Amino acid sequence: MAGAVMACVLAQHGWDVVLLDRNVFPKHKVCGEFLSPESRQMLASLGLYSLVESLHPIEIKQVRLTAASGVSLELPLPGTALGVSRFLLDDQLQQAAAVKGVKVLAGTPVLEMVPEQDGQGYRLDIQEKGERRSLRARTVIGAWGRNPQAGVQAHANRPRTEPHPQDAWIGVKAHFAAAGPERENRIDMYFFPGGYVGVSPVEGGRLNVAALLSRRAFQAAGGSVPGAIAAAQQWQPALRSRLTACSLLSETQAAVSPVRLTRQPAAWGDIAHIGDAAAVIPPLCGDGMAMALRTVELCAPWVNRYLKKTVTLNEWRRHYTEAVRQEFAGPLRWGSWVQLASANAGAMSLLLRLGRFAPQLAYRVVQATRLKPI
Ligand SMILES: Cc1cc2nc3c(=O)[nH]c(=O)nc-3n(C[C@H](O)[C@H](O)[C@H](O)COP(=O)(O)OP(=O)(O)OC[C@H]3O[C@@H](n4cnc5c(N)ncnc54)[C@H](O)[C@@H]3O)c2cc1C
């Protein structure tokens, strides 16, 4: 998402842009498919809102949280959110980039990035149609998502880091065909020992069910997507009843591992990072896409100035890194506390009870995990 949107913005500025992705779209992606009110605003300010509207998203106005103990709390969202599948959204964003003149190379992994010896740009080694070849670019933006090992490092022989077991989460998702017209314009989050599940209505009368589980919980559930969702239903009668008479659409299943959550933004490595490559908010905050879009908003003006030679690479790095740190550090910190609390059944139950007595307090905690309005 971040890469396609950045490509659109840079093409609008008149630059020659190549968008590289190792995947081919449309493709099902592990995601709650919940476009927060903040994401909506950003898509509008980036000129992409009509594209989302054309996908017939579902409006969502409430969130309901249910602890493993059964205690639940329903809160209004700070605006209207949308439920729309990544299958459609990612594909449409990529097509929008192509329409704006971006050269889209899908199914093309980037293997290595080497700075040019004269300091004027980079050589990218890519695998296109099974063959290794090179591209040259004045600048490269890293939008490879949450897994730094999937991304390209300038020095391919840099030691690889294994995720800490606590960070090694597994994400799964599948669509369910709803039994009848979906009447709940609400996103539901269900917590259980070892993880949580989000249920969001998306276009076409479907429910998107996405879960984040510890490796142990995933293995105990049989190590499969339907197994993980079935185990969550065992723990959570409320989830079981929400999915009653709904059928899992097997071609929509996806899983991803490891899902690493960052506590500190990393807006720059060898090059500028955007989206999850810059910062990963815990999925239960439902704001990863808004954050990805915000990094594009913050970074794109600097790319433009750098390419026009009105700022140096160092100025771009300094200003962009500082802007990301200022805006993201608070939400990431709060997000990791909420994530920590969610892993403890007793703490989650207590928090939701507290929230029922003091909804304003609960609302403020939710707000603390989100980017501040600009
Ligand atoms: C379980 C779960 C639920 C979530 N739910 C929500 C939600 O409801 N709402 C929300 O806003 N956010 C949610 N998120 C977060 C959201 O999915 C991400 O924040 C968002 O996708 C980030 O977009 P991105 O463009 O940075 O990365 P991605 O969308 O991951 O895109 C990265 C792209 O880089 C490509 N790539 C990687 N390496 C290479 C390479 N070497 N060469 C070429 N291409 C490469 C990949 O193929 C991929 O297409 C959730 C995340 C998880 C794990």
PDBQT file of the ligand as one rigid body, heavy atoms in Angstrom, charges set to zero:
ROOT
HETATM    1  C1  LIG A 401      -3.113  -9.598  11.626  1.00  0.00    +0.000 C 
HETATM    2  C2  LIG A 401      -3.016  -8.174  11.108  1.00  0.00    +0.000 A 
HETATM    3  C3  LIG A 401      -4.148  -7.378  11.061  1.00  0.00    +0.000 A 
HETATM    4  C4  LIG A 401      -4.066  -6.066  10.610  1.00  0.00    +0.000 A 
HETATM    5  N1  LIG A 401      -5.206  -5.323  10.550  1.00  0.00    +0.000 NA
HETATM    6  C5  LIG A 401      -5.156  -4.029  10.129  1.00  0.00    +0.000 A 
HETATM    7  C6  LIG A 401      -6.349  -3.261  10.033  1.00  0.00    +0.000 A 
HETATM    8  O1  LIG A 401      -7.461  -3.756  10.263  1.00  0.00    +0.000 OA
HETATM    9  N2  LIG A 401      -6.247  -1.961   9.656  1.00  0.00    +0.000 N 
HETATM   10  C7  LIG A 401      -5.041  -1.378   9.359  1.00  0.00    +0.000 A 
HETATM   11  O2  LIG A 401      -5.009  -0.180   9.058  1.00  0.00    +0.000 OA
HETATM   12  N3  LIG A 401      -3.896  -2.113   9.411  1.00  0.00    +0.000 NA
HETATM   13  C8  LIG A 401      -3.927  -3.418   9.771  1.00  0.00    +0.000 A 
HETATM   14  N4  LIG A 401      -2.784  -4.162   9.784  1.00  0.00    +0.000 N 
HETATM   15  C9  LIG A 401      -1.533  -3.524   9.376  1.00  0.00    +0.000 C 
HETATM   16  C10 LIG A 401      -1.471  -3.324   7.856  1.00  0.00    +0.000 C 
HETATM   17  O3  LIG A 401      -1.703  -4.556   7.191  1.00  0.00    +0.000 OA
HETATM   18  C11 LIG A 401      -0.095  -2.781   7.482  1.00  0.00    +0.000 C 
HETATM   19  O4  LIG A 401       0.208  -1.692   8.323  1.00  0.00    +0.000 OA
HETATM   20  C12 LIG A 401      -0.044  -2.315   6.030  1.00  0.00    +0.000 C 
HETATM   21  O5  LIG A 401      -0.277  -3.386   5.144  1.00  0.00    +0.000 OA
HETATM   22  C13 LIG A 401       1.331  -1.715   5.745  1.00  0.00    +0.000 C 
HETATM   23  O6  LIG A 401       1.454  -1.447   4.371  1.00  0.00    +0.000 OA
HETATM   24  P1  LIG A 401       2.885  -1.454   3.686  1.00  0.00    +0.000 P 
HETATM   25  O7  LIG A 401       2.675  -0.977   2.299  1.00  0.00    +0.000 OA
HETATM   26  O8  LIG A 401       3.888  -0.786   4.529  1.00  0.00    +0.000 OA
HETATM   27  O9  LIG A 401       3.324  -2.992   3.665  1.00  0.00    +0.000 OA
HETATM   28  P2  LIG A 401       2.675  -4.191   2.895  1.00  0.00    +0.000 P 
HETATM   29  O10 LIG A 401       1.249  -3.933   2.605  1.00  0.00    +0.000 OA
HETATM   30  O11 LIG A 401       3.051  -5.404   3.673  1.00  0.00    +0.000 OA
HETATM   31  O12 LIG A 401       3.449  -4.210   1.501  1.00  0.00    +0.000 OA
HETATM   32  C14 LIG A 401       4.801  -4.557   1.410  1.00  0.00    +0.000 C 
HETATM   33  C15 LIG A 401       5.039  -5.078   0.000  1.00  0.00    +0.000 C 
HETATM   34  O13 LIG A 401       6.443  -5.216  -0.210  1.00  0.00    +0.000 OA
HETATM   35  C16 LIG A 401       6.652  -6.348  -1.037  1.00  0.00    +0.000 C 
HETATM   36  N5  LIG A 401       8.052  -6.778  -0.853  1.00  0.00    +0.000 N 
HETATM   37  C17 LIG A 401       8.670  -7.129   0.314  1.00  0.00    +0.000 A 
HETATM   38  N6  LIG A 401       9.964  -7.433   0.080  1.00  0.00    +0.000 NA
HETATM   39  C18 LIG A 401      10.167  -7.270  -1.256  1.00  0.00    +0.000 A 
HETATM   40  C19 LIG A 401      11.300  -7.433  -2.095  1.00  0.00    +0.000 A 
HETATM   41  N7  LIG A 401      12.482  -7.823  -1.633  1.00  0.00    +0.000 N 
HETATM   42  N8  LIG A 401      11.148  -7.176  -3.421  1.00  0.00    +0.000 NA
HETATM   43  C20 LIG A 401       9.939  -6.755  -3.934  1.00  0.00    +0.000 A 
HETATM   44  N9  LIG A 401       8.836  -6.587  -3.171  1.00  0.00    +0.000 NA
HETATM   45  C21 LIG A 401       8.954  -6.845  -1.853  1.00  0.00    +0.000 A 
HETATM   46  C22 LIG A 401       5.617  -7.347  -0.553  1.00  0.00    +0.000 C 
HETATM   47  O14 LIG A 401       5.328  -8.287  -1.567  1.00  0.00    +0.000 OA
HETATM   48  C23 LIG A 401       4.424  -6.462  -0.216  1.00  0.00    +0.000 C 
HETATM   49  O15 LIG A 401       3.470  -6.399  -1.268  1.00  0.00    +0.000 OA
HETATM   50  C24 LIG A 401      -2.820  -5.512  10.204  1.00  0.00    +0.000 A 
HETATM   51  C25 LIG A 401      -1.677  -6.307  10.235  1.00  0.00    +0.000 A 
HETATM   52  C26 LIG A 401      -1.764  -7.637  10.678  1.00  0.00    +0.000 A 
HETATM   53  C27 LIG A 401      -0.517  -8.479  10.707  1.00  0.00    +0.000 C 
ENDROOT
TORSDOF 0
